[in-house]
């Protein structure tokens, strides 16, 4: 029993020493809630943080790099490939992606490959290609082809992007970046994660949530369409009928 206690004490001491060598991080966002109105044309938010002393009070020493990862709410997407059949372009193979981040942005102070070990990048699935591979649920065609096509489509929509020099250090420990959310950014909960890197390894990390949601009349309409679909449909039909009748009256005059 004495030997077991000694081993447990050694493991506890090792854990304390390992934790003491890690840095602490203070991390935040400029806009915890982003409201979408009818004239919404996109938004820019600022992410910032500071590398704090370690748990034993040792101040940050050496140089650091930072990686930001922003994920939007998950969704399902289907990618289809068209082919000519009997002289007509029809859907052929397809791929279903489930649990896919609807928005994914990776920003870093330098290129990922120069600041993180390849094993760490692969373990944390930091690249946009890794997100596509993780979300692929089924396909009837070439896997790599559909994964690359998904990344291309999401990139063209400005929903997936990698910015290898998107983070600036304003002091040896204070850093910030600005993230542009497009006009068609999905609604929901977003998670922003900050990774502090030194000598190829993550030495500190933090996470913050922010919300993107419709507000005002747009939010009322959206909630009515989801929560009261029957009444929403009736109201839409009545509005169309009234609009058509008014248009007919005006044009007759």
C-alpha positions in Angstrom: 0.0 0.0 0.0 2.9 2.3 0.8 4.3 1.9 -2.7 0.9 2.7 -4.2 0.6 5.9 -2.2 4.1 6.9 -3.3 3.2 6.4 -6.9 0.0 8.4 -6.5 1.9 11.2 -4.9 4.4 11.2 -7.7 1.7 11.3 -10.3 0.0 14.2 -8.5 3.2 16.1 -8.3 3.9 15.5 -12.0 0.4 16.8 -12.9 1.0 19.9 -10.8 4.3 20.6 -12.5 2.8 20.0 -15.9 -0.1 22.4 -15.2 2.2 25.0 -13.8 4.2 25.2 -17.0 1.2 26.0 -19.0 0.1 29.6 -19.7 -3.2 31.1 -18.9 -5.3 33.0 -21.4 -7.9 35.8 -21.2 -10.0 35.8 -24.3 -13.2 37.7 -25.4 -15.3 39.0 -28.3 -16.5 42.5 -29.1 -20.1 41.5 -30.0 -21.7 38.7 -27.9 -24.9 39.1 -30.0 -25.3 40.0 -33.6 -28.8 41.0 -34.8 -30.0 40.5 -38.3 -32.4 43.0 -39.8 -33.9 43.3 -43.2 -31.0 45.5 -44.4 -28.3 43.3 -42.9 -25.3 43.4 -45.1 -22.8 41.5 -43.0 -20.9 42.3 -39.8 -17.4 42.4 -38.5 -16.5 41.3 -35.0 -13.3 41.6 -33.1 -11.7 38.8 -31.2 -8.9 39.6 -28.7 -7.0 38.1 -25.9 -4.0 38.3 -23.6 -1.5 35.6 -22.6 -1.4 35.6 -18.8 1.2 34.3 -16.3 1.1 30.5 -15.6 -0.6 29.0 -12.6 2.6 29.4 -10.5 2.9 33.1 -11.3 5.6 32.8 -13.9 5.2 35.5 -16.5 5.0 34.6 -20.2 8.5 33.9 -21.6 9.6 33.6 -25.2 7.5 34.2 -28.3 4.0 32.9 -29.0 1.7 32.3 -31.9 -2.1 32.2 -31.8 -4.7 30.3 -33.8 -8.4 31.2 -33.9 -11.1 28.7 -34.9 -14.7 29.9 -35.4 -17.4 27.4 -35.9 -21.0 28.0 -36.8 -24.1 25.8 -36.0 -24.0 22.4 -37.6 -26.2 21.5 -40.6 -26.7 18.9 -43.3 -25.6 19.5 -46.9 -26.0 17.4 -50.0 -23.5 17.9 -52.9 -24.6 16.5 -56.3 -22.8 15.9 -59.5 -24.6 16.4 -62.8 -24.0 14.3 -65.8 -25.4 14.1 -69.3 -27.9 11.3 -69.7 -29.8 10.8 -73.0 -28.8 14.4 -74.0 -30.2 15.9 -70.7 -28.2 17.1 -67.7 -29.4 15.1 -64.7 -28.3 14.5 -61.1 -25.9 11.6 -60.9 -23.7 10.8 -57.9 -24.2 12.6 -54.6 -22.7 13.0 -51.1 -24.4 13.7 -47.8 -22.5 15.7 -45.2 -24.0 15.6 -41.7 -22.9 17.5 -38.6 -21.1 20.0 -40.9 -20.2 23.4 -39.5 -22.3 25.9 -41.4 -19.5 28.5 -40.9 -15.8 27.7 -40.4 -12.9 30.1 -40.2 -9.3 29.5 -39.2 -7.0 32.5 -38.5 -3.4 32.3 -37.4 -0.5 34.6 -36.7 1.6 32.6 -39.2 0.8 29.6 -41.5 -0.4 26.6 -39.5 2.4 24.3 -40.8 5.1 26.6 -39.5 3.7 27.0 -35.9 2.1 23.7 -35.1 3.3 20.1 -35.4 1.5 18.1 -38.1 0.3 15.7 -35.5 -1.4 18.5 -33.6 -3.1 19.8 -36.7 -4.4 16.4 -37.6 -5.5 15.6 -34.0 -7.5 18.8 -33.7 -8.9 18.6 -37.3 -8.1 22.3 -37.8 -8.2 22.5 -41.6 -11.3 23.0 -43.7 -10.6 19.7 -45.5 -10.7 17.9 -42.2 -14.1 19.3 -41.4 -15.5 18.0 -44.7 -13.9 14.6 -44.2 -15.4 14.3 -40.7 -18.9 15.3 -41.8 -19.1 12.9 -44.8 -21.8 10.4 -44.0 -22.5 8.7 -47.3 -21.6 9.1 -51.0 -22.3 7.3 -54.3 -19.1 8.7 -56.0 -15.5 9.6 -55.4 -15.0 10.6 -51.8 -12.1 13.1 -52.5 -14.0 14.7 -55.3 -17.0 15.5 -53.2 -15.0 16.7 -50.2 -13.0 19.0 -52.4 -16.2 20.3 -54.1 -17.8 21.0 -50.8 -14.8 23.0 -49.6 -14.9 24.9 -52.9 -18.6 25.7 -52.7 -18.4 26.8 -49.0 -15.3 28.9 -49.9 -17.1 30.7 -52.8 -20.0 31.5 -50.4 -17.4 33.0 -47.9 -18.5 30.5 -45.3 -15.2 28.6 -45.2 -11.9 30.4 -45.2 -8.3 30.2 -43.9 -6.3 33.3 -43.1 -2.7 32.4 -42.4 -1.7 35.9 -41.2 -5.0 37.1 -39.8 -4.0 37.7 -36.2 -1.9 40.6 -35.1 0.1 41.0 -31.9 -0.2 44.5 -30.4 2.3 43.6 -27.7 4.3 40.4 -26.9 1.2 39.0 -25.2 -1.8 40.9 -26.4 -3.4 39.8 -29.8 -6.5 40.6 -31.8 -8.2 39.8 -35.1 -11.3 40.9 -37.0 -13.7 38.4 -38.6 -16.1 39.3 -41.3 -19.5 37.5 -41.2 -21.2 37.6 -44.7 -24.7 38.8 -45.2 -26.0 35.2 -45.5 -24.3 34.1 -42.3 -26.4 31.3 -40.7 -28.4 32.0 -37.5 -27.4 30.3 -34.3 -24.7 29.8 -31.7 -21.1 30.3 -32.8 -18.1 29.1 -31.0 -14.8 31.0 -31.2 -11.7 29.1 -29.9 -8.3 30.6 -29.3 -5.1 28.4 -29.2 -1.8 29.8 -27.9 1.1 28.0 -29.4 4.8 27.8 -28.4 7.4 25.4 -29.8 4.8 23.6 -31.9 2.5 22.8 -29.0 -0.7 24.3 -27.6 0.2 25.8 -24.2 -3.1 27.6 -23.5 -6.6 27.8 -24.9 -9.9 29.5 -24.4 -13.4 29.6 -25.9 -16.2 32.2 -26.2 -19.7 31.9 -27.7 -21.5 34.6 -29.6 -24.9 34.6 -31.1 -26.2 35.5 -34.6 -30.0 35.9 -34.6 -32.8 37.6 -36.4 -34.5 40.5 -34.5 -37.6 42.6 -34.8 -40.2 41.8 -37.5 -37.8 39.4 -39.3 -37.5 37.3 -36.1 -41.3 37.3 -35.6 -41.8 36.0 -39.2 -39.1 33.4 -38.9 -40.5 32.0 -35.6 -44.0 32.0 -36.9 -43.0 30.0 -40.0 -41.4 27.4 -37.7 -43.8 27.3 -34.7 -47.1 28.0 -36.5 -46.7 26.7 -40.0 -50.4 26.3 -40.7 -51.3 29.9 -39.6 -48.2 31.2 -41.4 -49.3 29.5 -44.6 -52.8 30.8 -44.3 -51.6 34.4 -43.7 -49.2 34.1 -46.7 -52.0 33.0 -49.0 -54.4 35.8 -47.7 -51.6 38.4 -48.2 -51.0 37.2 -51.7 -54.7 37.4 -52.5 -55.1 40.9 -51.1 -52.0 42.1 -52.9 -53.3 40.7 -56.2 -56.7 42.3 -55.7 -55.2 45.7 -54.9 -53.0 45.5 -57.9 -56.0 44.7 -60.1 -57.9 47.6 -58.7 -55.1 50.1 -59.2 -54.3 48.9 -62.8 -58.0 49.2 -63.8 -58.0 52.8 -62.8 
